[in-house]
Amino acid sequence: MSEQVQQGGEKTAERSDKPRSPRGLGRHYQRGQTWWVQYYCRGRLIRESSGSERESVAIKLLKRRLGEMGQGRLVGPDVEKTTFEELAQMLFEDYRLNGRKSLDSAERSVAHLKSFFARTRAVEITTDRISAYVALRMKVAKPATIMLELAALKRMFALGLRAGRVGHKPFFPTIEVRNTRSGFFEDADLEAVLAELPRDLRPLIEFLAWSGWRIGEARSLTWRQVDFKAGVVRLEPGTTKNDDGRTFPVGALPRLQEVLRSQREYTSALEREMGCLIPYVFHRHGKPIKSVYGAWRNACKRAGVPGRLIHDLRRTAIRRFERAGVPRSVAMKLSGHKTEAVYRRYAIVSEADLAEGVRKVAALAASPL
């Protein structure tokens, strides 16, 4: 084969019986024994090694790159090198940059994904491989958990696309989740559980049952957020799950106001005994309450309602709002729900509620017109 040596020691093929690169779109050439390709994308010159001493391999690579450009999804040499681990790091950086509160959850999801996709290039994470991952995880994990993991992977690809680190996002299979819970407490059951709880947890649980707040919101509550004079408890913007601020008028609910006043008296007495200030409303001998689930499970078991969740207290409070006729727009502000679709999942109706509704209909039917 005759060759023409160009500047830089590059050699281009001149034999007429060999395939030629499309004129004006790119070319293939030789550096030493290795064949390279060269093409332009968005005005930028890209040179890429075929990694082979065979000219045919370079020709195929160039055709593939030109085809990708024609489809608007060029996968260049840098993109092909992007790994799962690099996409995961982009996800974590995005969470930290935006101050997302669910970083721990994302890290758990990525840990499960990594057990399957570790040291895998992004271009190799195809729809088929994602489906294989789902099939494997279905044997040991719940659909809702797998859905969160796929959401993390999908976000990783979205960030990769935005940064130009991946060429396209694969199709993600849809998982149907049917895990809507309907647990709530009747008053007698709640009183039985409260009686079995240790003293440091009782005020916290009772506050949750009346306010409908999330346990993380109540656990971090400090006394500076409680205004007894105005009769309100405030959550500052950025401290809640949806970052919105919130106000609960405890002064309008004597039972809840009494819980907080009793807790204030207990805290003041403990401060005098310890000789220091206690900033938290709900605490364990002055220290933040970190774990409640062991004591909660044992209390529920002793009270005869095993298996109940602390989150059932949120449904209990919202059921009270509904039964009291509180407008949903107001109830959502009190509980911190941002969408009515999610709120409706918490608006539990019991058999007793249904019977009461029918009794009202019966009373109306019996009354003279």
NORCORUR-V324278 format. One record per residue. N is the residue number from 1. SS is DSSP state (~ for helix, > for strand, _ for the rest). PHI is phi in degrees with one decimal (* if undefined). OMEGA is omega in degrees with one decimal (* if undefined). Layout:
n->N ss->SS phi->PHI omega->OMEGA
n->N ss->SS phi->PHI omega->OMEGA
This chain:
n->1 ss->_ phi->* omega->177.7
n->2 ss->_ phi->-77.1 omega->-177.8
n->3 ss->> phi->-132.8 omega->176.1
n->4 ss->> phi->-117.2 omega->-178.7
n->5 ss->> phi->-80.7 omega->179.4
n->6 ss->_ phi->-107.4 omega->-179.3
n->7 ss->~ phi->-59.9 omega->179.7
n->8 ss->~ phi->87.1 omega->176.8
n->9 ss->~ phi->81.1 omega->-179.0
n->10 ss->> phi->-80.3 omega->178.9
n->11 ss->> phi->-123.4 omega->177.7
n->12 ss->> phi->-115.7 omega->-178.3
n->13 ss->> phi->-72.6 omega->-179.8
n->14 ss->_ phi->-119.5 omega->-177.0
n->15 ss->_ phi->-67.2 omega->-175.2
n->16 ss->_ phi->-72.2 omega->-177.7
n->17 ss->_ phi->-86.8 omega->177.4
n->18 ss->_ phi->-94.0 omega->177.5
n->19 ss->_ phi->-61.8 omega->179.6
n->20 ss->_ phi->-106.5 omega->173.5
n->21 ss->_ phi->-68.9 omega->177.6
n->22 ss->_ phi->-54.6 omega->-175.0
n->23 ss->_ phi->-61.2 omega->175.3
n->24 ss->_ phi->84.2 omega->-177.2
n->25 ss->_ phi->-105.1 omega->-178.8
n->26 ss->> phi->169.5 omega->179.6
n->27 ss->> phi->-154.4 omega->173.1
n->28 ss->> phi->-121.5 omega->-176.5
n->29 ss->> phi->-152.9 omega->-175.2
n->30 ss->> phi->-114.5 omega->169.9
n->31 ss->> phi->-121.2 omega->-173.1
n->32 ss->_ phi->65.0 omega->178.9
n->33 ss->_ phi->-98.3 omega->-174.8
n->34 ss->> phi->-97.1 omega->177.5
n->35 ss->> phi->-91.7 omega->-179.2
n->36 ss->> phi->-121.5 omega->172.8
n->37 ss->> phi->-126.2 omega->-179.8
n->38 ss->> phi->-139.9 omega->179.6
n->39 ss->> phi->-155.5 omega->179.7
n->40 ss->> phi->-110.3 omega->175.4
n->41 ss->> phi->-135.2 omega->-178.8
n->42 ss->_ phi->52.8 omega->177.2
n->43 ss->_ phi->79.7 omega->-178.0
n->44 ss->> phi->-106.7 omega->178.8
n->45 ss->> phi->-79.0 omega->179.4
n->46 ss->> phi->-120.9 omega->173.7
n->47 ss->> phi->-113.0 omega->-174.8
n->48 ss->> phi->-143.9 omega->178.1
n->49 ss->> phi->-78.9 omega->175.2
n->50 ss->_ phi->-80.4 omega->-178.6
n->51 ss->_ phi->71.6 omega->-176.3
n->52 ss->_ phi->-135.7 omega->174.8
n->53 ss->_ phi->-91.1 omega->-179.3
n->54 ss->_ phi->-96.5 omega->-179.1
n->55 ss->~ phi->-62.9 omega->-177.4
n->56 ss->~ phi->-63.3 omega->178.4
n->57 ss->~ phi->-65.7 omega->178.4
n->58 ss->~ phi->-65.5 omega->179.8
n->59 ss->~ phi->-62.8 omega->178.8
n->60 ss->~ phi->-63.8 omega->179.3
n->61 ss->~ phi->-62.0 omega->-179.8
n->62 ss->~ phi->-63.7 omega->178.3
n->63 ss->~ phi->-62.3 omega->179.3
n->64 ss->~ phi->-65.5 omega->179.1
n->65 ss->~ phi->-64.2 omega->179.2
n->66 ss->~ phi->-65.6 omega->177.0
n->67 ss->~ phi->-66.0 omega->177.4
n->68 ss->~ phi->-63.1 omega->177.9
n->69 ss->~ phi->-64.1 omega->179.3
n->70 ss->~ phi->-65.0 omega->178.2
n->71 ss->_ phi->-91.3 omega->179.8
n->72 ss->_ phi->75.3 omega->-180.0
n->73 ss->_ phi->-138.0 omega->-179.4
n->74 ss->_ phi->-65.8 omega->172.9
n->75 ss->_ phi->-108.9 omega->-177.1
n->76 ss->_ phi->-84.3 omega->-177.6
n->77 ss->~ phi->-62.3 omega->179.7
n->78 ss->~ phi->-67.8 omega->-179.6
n->79 ss->~ phi->-64.9 omega->-178.9
n->80 ss->~ phi->-64.8 omega->-178.7
n->81 ss->~ phi->-85.7 omega->-177.2
n->82 ss->_ phi->-61.0 omega->-176.7
n->83 ss->> phi->-107.5 omega->175.7
n->84 ss->~ phi->-57.5 omega->-178.2
n->85 ss->~ phi->-61.5 omega->179.0
n->86 ss->~ phi->-68.5 omega->176.5
n->87 ss->~ phi->-66.0 omega->178.3
n->88 ss->~ phi->-62.5 omega->178.4
n->89 ss->~ phi->-63.7 omega->176.6
n->90 ss->~ phi->-62.9 omega->178.7
n->91 ss->~ phi->-64.6 omega->-179.3
n->92 ss->~ phi->-63.1 omega->179.0
n->93 ss->~ phi->-63.8 omega->178.2
n->94 ss->~ phi->-64.6 omega->178.7
n->95 ss->~ phi->-63.3 omega->-179.2
n->96 ss->~ phi->-68.1 omega->-178.9
n->97 ss->~ phi->-62.7 omega->-177.8
n->98 ss->_ phi->-94.0 omega->176.5
n->99 ss->_ phi->62.7 omega->-178.6
n->100 ss->_ phi->-70.6 omega->-176.1
n->101 ss->_ phi->-81.4 omega->-175.6
n->102 ss->_ phi->-99.1 omega->179.3
n->103 ss->~ phi->-60.2 omega->179.8
n->104 ss->~ phi->-59.9 omega->179.1
n->105 ss->~ phi->-64.6 omega->178.7
n->106 ss->~ phi->-64.1 omega->179.4
n->107 ss->~ phi->-64.7 omega->177.3
n->108 ss->~ phi->-66.3 omega->178.9
n->109 ss->~ phi->-62.7 omega->-179.2
n->110 ss->~ phi->-65.2 omega->179.1
n->111 ss->~ phi->-61.2 omega->177.4
n->112 ss->~ phi->-68.8 omega->178.1
n->113 ss->~ phi->-61.9 omega->-176.9
n->114 ss->~ phi->-65.2 omega->179.5
n->115 ss->~ phi->-62.4 omega->-179.7
n->116 ss->~ phi->-106.9 omega->-172.9
n->117 ss->~ phi->-105.5 omega->-177.6
n->118 ss->_ phi->-55.9 omega->178.6
n->119 ss->_ phi->58.6 omega->176.9
n->120 ss->_ phi->-99.2 omega->175.5
n->121 ss->> phi->-73.9 omega->-178.0
n->122 ss->~ phi->-58.6 omega->-178.5
n->123 ss->~ phi->-66.6 omega->179.6
n->124 ss->~ phi->-90.8 omega->178.1
n->125 ss->_ phi->-87.0 omega->-176.5
n->126 ss->_ phi->-96.4 omega->178.0
n->127 ss->~ phi->-59.7 omega->179.2
n->128 ss->~ phi->-62.0 omega->-179.1
n->129 ss->~ phi->-70.4 omega->177.0
n->130 ss->~ phi->-66.0 omega->177.9
n->131 ss->~ phi->-63.3 omega->177.3
n->132 ss->~ phi->-65.0 omega->177.3
n->133 ss->~ phi->-63.0 omega->-179.8
n->134 ss->~ phi->-60.9 omega->-179.8
n->135 ss->~ phi->-60.3 omega->179.3
n->136 ss->~ phi->-68.7 omega->-178.0
n->137 ss->~ phi->-70.5 omega->-179.9
n->138 ss->_ phi->-60.7 omega->-178.8
n->139 ss->_ phi->-74.2 omega->-173.7
n->140 ss->_ phi->-130.5 omega->-174.7
n->141 ss->_ phi->-126.2 omega->178.6
n->142 ss->_ phi->-79.6 omega->-179.5
n->143 ss->~ phi->-55.4 omega->-178.9
n->144 ss->~ phi->-63.7 omega->178.3
n->145 ss->~ phi->-66.8 omega->179.7
n->146 ss->~ phi->-64.8 omega->179.3
n->147 ss->~ phi->-61.8 omega->177.4
n->148 ss->~ phi->-66.0 omega->179.2
n->149 ss->~ phi->-67.1 omega->177.4
n->150 ss->~ phi->-66.2 omega->177.5
n->151 ss->~ phi->-63.1 omega->177.3
n->152 ss->~ phi->-65.2 omega->179.7
n->153 ss->~ phi->-66.0 omega->178.7
n->154 ss->~ phi->-63.3 omega->177.9
n->155 ss->~ phi->-64.9 omega->177.9
n->156 ss->~ phi->-60.2 omega->179.2
n->157 ss->~ phi->-69.4 omega->178.2
n->158 ss->~ phi->-62.6 omega->177.9
n->159 ss->~ phi->-66.8 omega->178.2
n->160 ss->~ phi->-63.5 omega->177.0
n->161 ss->~ phi->-62.4 omega->-178.1
n->162 ss->~ phi->-63.1 omega->-179.1
n->163 ss->_ phi->-89.7 omega->-179.0
n->164 ss->_ phi->73.6 omega->-178.5
n->165 ss->_ phi->-96.5 omega->173.4
n->166 ss->_ phi->-131.6 omega->-176.7
n->167 ss->_ phi->-86.6 omega->179.8
n->168 ss->_ phi->-160.3 omega->178.9
n->169 ss->_ phi->-108.1 omega->-179.9
n->170 ss->_ phi->-70.4 omega->175.6
n->171 ss->_ phi->-74.9 omega->-179.6
n->172 ss->_ phi->-106.4 omega->178.8
n->173 ss->_ phi->-65.8 omega->179.5
n->174 ss->_ phi->-94.1 omega->178.5
n->175 ss->_ phi->-113.2 omega->178.8
n->176 ss->_ phi->-85.2 omega->-177.9
n->177 ss->_ phi->-111.5 omega->177.5
n->178 ss->_ phi->-128.1 omega->-178.2
n->179 ss->_ phi->-130.6 omega->179.2
n->180 ss->_ phi->-66.2 omega->-179.9
n->181 ss->_ phi->-90.3 omega->-178.5
n->182 ss->_ phi->-130.8 omega->-177.9
n->183 ss->_ phi->-74.3 omega->173.8
n->184 ss->_ phi->-157.4 omega->-177.9
n->185 ss->_ phi->-110.0 omega->163.3
n->186 ss->_ phi->-76.5 omega->-174.8
n->187 ss->~ phi->-56.3 omega->-177.0
n->188 ss->~ phi->-65.2 omega->179.2
n->189 ss->~ phi->-65.0 omega->179.9
n->190 ss->~ phi->-64.5 omega->179.0
n->191 ss->~ phi->-63.1 omega->179.4
n->192 ss->~ phi->-66.3 omega->178.8
n->193 ss->~ phi->-67.7 omega->179.5
n->194 ss->~ phi->-58.0 omega->-178.9
n->195 ss->~ phi->-66.9 omega->-178.2
n->196 ss->~ phi->-92.5 omega->-177.4
n->197 ss->_ phi->-81.6 omega->173.1
n->198 ss->_ phi->-66.1 omega->-172.9
n->199 ss->~ phi->-57.7 omega->-175.1
n->200 ss->~ phi->-73.7 omega->-180.0
n->201 ss->~ phi->-99.9 omega->-174.0
n->202 ss->~ phi->-58.6 omega->-179.9
n->203 ss->~ phi->-62.6 omega->179.7
n->204 ss->~ phi->-62.2 omega->-178.3
n->205 ss->~ phi->-65.8 omega->179.6
n->206 ss->~ phi->-67.8 omega->176.7
n->207 ss->~ phi->-61.5 omega->179.2
n->208 ss->~ phi->-63.3 omega->-177.0
n->209 ss->~ phi->-67.3 omega->-179.4
n->210 ss->~ phi->-99.4 omega->-176.6
n->211 ss->~ phi->-90.5 omega->-175.6
n->212 ss->_ phi->79.8 omega->-179.5
n->213 ss->_ phi->-77.0 omega->175.4
n->214 ss->_ phi->-77.0 omega->-174.9
n->215 ss->~ phi->-63.0 omega->179.0
n->216 ss->~ phi->-65.0 omega->179.4
n->217 ss->~ phi->-68.6 omega->-178.3
n->218 ss->~ phi->-74.4 omega->-177.0
n->219 ss->~ phi->-65.8 omega->-178.5
n->220 ss->_ phi->-92.8 omega->-177.8
n->221 ss->_ phi->-65.3 omega->178.3
n->222 ss->> phi->-115.2 omega->-176.2
n->223 ss->~ phi->-66.3 omega->178.1
n->224 ss->~ phi->-68.6 omega->177.9
n->225 ss->~ phi->-92.5 omega->179.6
n->226 ss->> phi->-107.6 omega->180.0
n->227 ss->> phi->-114.1 omega->-177.8
n->228 ss->_ phi->-66.5 omega->-178.9
n->229 ss->_ phi->-64.7 omega->178.8
n->230 ss->_ phi->-83.1 omega->179.0
n->231 ss->_ phi->73.3 omega->-178.2
n->232 ss->> phi->-136.1 omega->170.5
n->233 ss->> phi->-121.1 omega->-174.5
n->234 ss->> phi->-119.2 omega->168.6
n->235 ss->> phi->-111.0 omega->-177.0
n->236 ss->_ phi->-75.1 omega->175.0
n->237 ss->_ phi->-56.0 omega->-179.6
n->238 ss->_ phi->93.8 omega->-179.2
n->239 ss->_ phi->-102.0 omega->-179.2
n->240 ss->_ phi->-104.4 omega->-178.1
n->241 ss->_ phi->-61.4 omega->-179.0
n->242 ss->_ phi->-98.0 omega->175.6
n->243 ss->_ phi->71.5 omega->177.4
n->244 ss->_ phi->-81.8 omega->172.2
n->245 ss->_ phi->-74.3 omega->-177.4
n->246 ss->> phi->-154.4 omega->176.9
n->247 ss->> phi->-129.9 omega->176.2
n->248 ss->> phi->-120.5 omega->-178.0
n->249 ss->_ phi->-79.4 omega->-176.7
n->250 ss->~ phi->-65.7 omega->179.7
n->251 ss->~ phi->-64.5 omega->179.1
n->252 ss->~ phi->-86.7 omega->-179.1
n->253 ss->_ phi->-127.0 omega->-173.2
n->254 ss->~ phi->-51.9 omega->-178.1
n->255 ss->~ phi->-61.4 omega->-178.5
n->256 ss->~ phi->-72.2 omega->177.9
n->257 ss->~ phi->-63.8 omega->179.0
n->258 ss->~ phi->-66.5 omega->177.1
n->259 ss->~ phi->-59.7 omega->-178.0
n->260 ss->~ phi->-70.5 omega->178.8
n->261 ss->~ phi->-65.3 omega->178.3
n->262 ss->~ phi->-64.4 omega->178.8
n->263 ss->~ phi->-68.9 omega->177.4
n->264 ss->~ phi->-65.8 omega->179.3
n->265 ss->~ phi->-64.6 omega->178.1
n->266 ss->~ phi->-62.4 omega->-179.1
n->267 ss->~ phi->-66.4 omega->179.5
n->268 ss->~ phi->-61.6 omega->178.8
n->269 ss->~ phi->-64.2 omega->179.9
n->270 ss->~ phi->-69.3 omega->177.7
n->271 ss->~ phi->-63.8 omega->178.4
n->272 ss->~ phi->-65.7 omega->-179.3
n->273 ss->~ phi->-69.6 omega->-176.5
n->274 ss->~ phi->-89.0 omega->-179.9
n->275 ss->_ phi->74.4 omega->178.0
n->276 ss->_ phi->-151.9 omega->179.7
n->277 ss->_ phi->-83.2 omega->177.3
n->278 ss->_ phi->-116.3 omega->-174.5
n->279 ss->_ phi->-76.2 omega->-173.0
n->280 ss->> phi->-85.9 omega->177.2
n->281 ss->_ phi->-69.1 omega->179.7
n->282 ss->_ phi->-108.6 omega->-173.0
n->283 ss->> phi->-149.4 omega->177.0
n->284 ss->> phi->-115.7 omega->-176.5
n->285 ss->_ phi->53.2 omega->175.7
n->286 ss->_ phi->91.4 omega->-178.8
n->287 ss->> phi->-98.7 omega->177.7
n->288 ss->> phi->-58.2 omega->178.1
n->289 ss->_ phi->-82.2 omega->-177.3
n->290 ss->_ phi->-99.3 omega->-177.2
n->291 ss->_ phi->-126.9 omega->179.4
n->292 ss->_ phi->-126.5 omega->-165.4
n->293 ss->~ phi->-72.2 omega->177.5
n->294 ss->~ phi->-63.4 omega->178.8
n->295 ss->~ phi->-63.9 omega->179.3
n->296 ss->~ phi->-64.5 omega->-178.8
n->297 ss->~ phi->-60.1 omega->-179.8
n->298 ss->~ phi->-65.8 omega->179.7
n->299 ss->~ phi->-65.6 omega->179.0
n->300 ss->~ phi->-63.6 omega->-180.0
n->301 ss->~ phi->-64.9 omega->-179.9
n->302 ss->~ phi->-68.0 omega->-179.4
n->303 ss->_ phi->-81.9 omega->178.1
n->304 ss->_ phi->85.0 omega->177.4
n->305 ss->_ phi->-129.5 omega->-177.2
n->306 ss->_ phi->-66.0 omega->176.1
n->307 ss->_ phi->86.7 omega->178.9
n->308 ss->_ phi->-72.3 omega->-179.8
n->309 ss->_ phi->-105.3 omega->173.7
n->310 ss->_ phi->-61.9 omega->179.7
n->311 ss->_ phi->-66.1 omega->175.7
n->312 ss->~ phi->-63.7 omega->177.7
n->313 ss->~ phi->-66.3 omega->177.8
n->314 ss->~ phi->-65.6 omega->176.6
n->315 ss->~ phi->-66.0 omega->179.2
n->316 ss->~ phi->-62.3 omega->179.9
n->317 ss->~ phi->-64.6 omega->-178.0
n->318 ss->~ phi->-68.4 omega->175.4
n->319 ss->~ phi->-62.3 omega->175.8
n->320 ss->~ phi->-62.2 omega->178.5
n->321 ss->~ phi->-57.4 omega->-178.3
n->322 ss->~ phi->-65.0 omega->-177.8
n->323 ss->~ phi->-66.6 omega->179.3
n->324 ss->_ phi->-81.7 omega->179.4
n->325 ss->_ phi->77.6 omega->178.0
n->326 ss->_ phi->-67.6 omega->177.3
n->327 ss->_ phi->-54.9 omega->-174.5
n->328 ss->~ phi->-62.2 omega->179.5
n->329 ss->~ phi->-62.5 omega->178.2
n->330 ss->~ phi->-75.0 omega->-179.4
n->331 ss->~ phi->-60.6 omega->179.5
n->332 ss->~ phi->-65.8 omega->176.5
n->333 ss->~ phi->-67.5 omega->-179.2
n->334 ss->~ phi->-70.3 omega->-175.3
n->335 ss->~ phi->-87.7 omega->179.2
n->336 ss->_ phi->91.5 omega->175.5
n->337 ss->_ phi->-82.1 omega->-176.7
n->338 ss->_ phi->-95.1 omega->-178.9
n->339 ss->_ phi->-124.0 omega->-179.9
n->340 ss->~ phi->-69.7 omega->-179.9
n->341 ss->~ phi->-60.3 omega->177.9
n->342 ss->~ phi->-72.6 omega->-179.4
n->343 ss->~ phi->-58.6 omega->-176.9
n->344 ss->~ phi->-62.2 omega->177.7
n->345 ss->~ phi->-67.3 omega->-179.1
n->346 ss->~ phi->-96.2 omega->-176.3
n->347 ss->_ phi->-80.0 omega->-174.6
n->348 ss->_ phi->-74.3 omega->174.7
n->349 ss->_ phi->-117.4 omega->-179.3
n->350 ss->_ phi->-91.9 omega->176.9
n->351 ss->~ phi->-63.3 omega->178.0
n->352 ss->~ phi->-64.8 omega->177.2
n->353 ss->~ phi->-63.4 omega->179.6
n->354 ss->~ phi->-63.4 omega->179.9
n->355 ss->~ phi->-62.6 omega->178.6
n->356 ss->~ phi->-62.9 omega->177.9
n->357 ss->~ phi->-64.2 omega->179.1
n->358 ss->~ phi->-68.2 omega->177.6
n->359 ss->~ phi->-61.4 omega->177.8
n->360 ss->~ phi->-66.5 omega->176.8
n->361 ss->~ phi->-64.4 omega->179.9
n->362 ss->~ phi->-62.4 omega->179.5
n->363 ss->~ phi->-63.9 omega->178.7
n->364 ss->~ phi->-66.4 omega->-179.2
n->365 ss->~ phi->-66.8 omega->-177.7
n->366 ss->~ phi->-81.8 omega->-178.5
n->367 ss->_ phi->-76.6 omega->180.0
n->368 ss->_ phi->-67.1 omega->178.3
n->369 ss->_ phi->-75.3 omega->*
